[in-house]
Amino acid sequence: MKRQGHTILETMVAAVLLAVAATVGVQMLLATASARQATETRRLATREAANVMERVMALAPDELTPQTVEQMKLSPRAQKALPGAKLTIRLDESTGDGPPATRVTVELTWKSHAGRAAPPLRLLAWRFHPEEARP
């Protein structure tokens, strides 16, 4: 006599394999969504830091002071999207033999949506002093 159909054991094994595959698929989907959110957040932070750097570099030479850059703030959108965001702008005068310049460092830190500190974002630029200001 020929057997027709599947046994209950074969059906249960197939169901378990399907459940495992579904679980792995959902975990991959969640990991991808989390990575995408982190990437979008970092992209926003990069844009925001670049905008701040552009505002700093657009200042006139006599306006480029620690007091001036200390007053710069993040945009409301960045403040909302980057929990616990902190903007730091440092101005360091060059001390080498090269032309006189100011090193501008913009650093942006924030917490991830999981509450952990995200890796800080740092941008660095050099602002060379105009020829007439040189000794």
C-alpha positions as MATLAB code, in Angstrom:
seq = 'MKRQGHTILETMVAAVLLAVAATVGVQMLLATASARQATETRRLATREAANVMERVMALAPDELTPQTVEQMKLSPRAQKALPGAKLTIRLDESTGDGPPATRVTVELTWKSHAGRAAPPLRLLAWRFHPEEARP';
ca = [
       0.000    0.000    0.000;
       1.366    3.437   -0.997;
       1.489    6.191    1.512;
      -0.245    9.444    0.534;
       0.228   12.868    2.100;
       2.565   13.872    4.923;
       2.888   12.532    8.416;
       2.287   14.793   11.363;
       6.009   14.678   12.194;
       6.968   16.017    8.744;
       4.416   18.790    9.092;
       5.733   19.761   12.551;
       9.351   19.827   11.300;
       8.315   22.074    8.417;
       6.426   24.378   10.815;
       9.447   24.646   13.132;
      11.753   25.448   10.215;
       9.307   28.087    8.985;
       9.109   29.621   12.477;
      12.905   29.770   12.750;
      13.171   31.388    9.321;
      10.477   33.928   10.231;
      12.231   34.762   13.526;
      15.557   35.317   11.771;
      13.836   37.456    9.137;
      12.154   39.661   11.737;
      15.431   40.090   13.650;
      17.207   41.123   10.459;
      14.420   43.572    9.672;
      14.656   45.137   13.143;
      18.453   45.366   12.948;
      18.208   47.013    9.535;
      15.633   49.524   10.786;
      17.827   50.371   13.783;
      20.913   50.830   11.584;
      18.938   53.007    9.185;
      17.743   55.222   12.024;
      21.306   55.569   13.352;
      22.546   56.443    9.859;
      19.837   59.076    9.388;
      20.646   60.580   12.796;
      24.369   60.708   12.000;
      23.649   62.268    8.595;
      21.572   64.988   10.268;
      24.355   65.574   12.802;
      26.915   65.836   10.000;
      24.794   68.386    8.138;
      24.268   70.374   11.309;
      27.986   70.398   12.181;
      28.843   71.413    8.597;
      26.349   74.289    8.792;
      27.860   75.469   12.066;
      31.368   75.240   10.588;
      30.222   77.255    7.573;
      28.777   79.955    9.855;
      32.028   80.083   11.843;
      34.201   80.315    8.720;
      31.975   83.063    7.301;
      32.725   85.341   10.259;
      34.959   88.332    9.650;
      38.488   87.855   11.052;
      37.871   90.278   13.928;
      34.604   88.481   14.807;
      36.227   85.044   15.099;
      36.506   84.979   18.888;
      35.677   82.383   21.539;
      32.872   84.648   22.796;
      31.270   84.815   19.343;
      31.372   81.083   18.626;
      30.187   80.281   22.148;
      26.864   81.930   21.291;
      26.222   79.643   18.299;
      23.456   77.112   18.826;
      22.059   74.082   17.045;
      18.957   74.453   14.925;
      15.624   73.553   16.569;
      15.317   70.553   14.238;
      18.712   69.208   15.346;
      17.920   69.830   19.010;
      14.759   67.767   18.601;
      16.339   64.945   16.551;
      19.569   64.629   18.576;
      18.710   63.836   22.200;
      21.118   65.411   24.670;
      23.009   67.186   21.870;
      26.000   69.271   22.885;
      27.843   71.589   20.487;
      31.453   72.524   21.238;
      33.502   74.931   19.109;
      37.214   75.367   19.827;
      39.554   77.976   18.368;
      43.283   77.241   18.614;
      45.960   79.570   17.247;
      48.783   77.938   15.284;
      52.168   78.031   16.967;
      54.394   76.641   14.212;
      56.639   78.321   11.681;
      53.913   78.374    9.013;
      51.567   81.224    8.236;
      49.448   82.449   11.145;
      46.159   80.595   11.309;
      43.353   79.539   13.606;
      42.332   75.914   13.839;
      38.552   75.639   14.202;
      37.139   72.423   15.682;
      33.397   71.783   15.738;
      32.363   68.815   17.870;
      28.827   67.509   18.210;
      27.856   64.852   20.739;
      24.446   63.324   21.431;
      22.787   60.237   22.831;
      21.409   57.512   20.615;
      17.725   56.642   20.833;
      18.772   53.692   23.010;
      20.161   56.208   25.538;
      23.854   55.451   24.932;
      26.356   58.074   23.866;
      26.741   58.106   20.085;
      30.272   58.427   18.675;
      31.133   62.147   18.587;
      31.261   63.990   15.293;
      34.256   66.302   14.795;
      34.972   68.680   11.933;
      38.227   70.598   11.651;
      39.118   73.576    9.460;
      41.932   76.095    9.268;
      41.296   79.826    9.007;
      44.375   81.622    7.729;
      44.823   85.235    8.753;
      44.681   87.856    6.008;
      47.996   89.156    4.642;
      47.481   92.647    6.109;
      47.041   91.175    9.610;
      50.391   89.376    9.467;
      53.358   90.918   11.343;
];
